[in-house]
Amino acid sequence: MIHFSGGPIADFITGWAIIPFRRNPHHWKQIHANLEGEALYQSKCGLKAVTTNGVQPLGIGNFTKCRKCLAATVNKA
């Protein structure tokens, strides 16, 4: 199966996204941002990732969501 992501998500704070150079979409929450456009995110499964103005979070498209993040999200609801 060929996977396609969505386009860049402007002003992303929290939710499902693919952060480039990660394998699957995760449920991210922004934990820090600065005025230069860099942002630090942590996923519900414990990963951390950084984005910049040139490397933005992407829509999840038809990728399979992270199982650990999905379980953590379902258990919170």
Secondary structure, 3 states (H helix, E strand, C coil): CCCCCCCECCCCCEEEEECCCCCCCEEEEEEEECCCCCEEEEECCCCEEEECCCCCCECCCCCCCCHHHHHHHHHHC
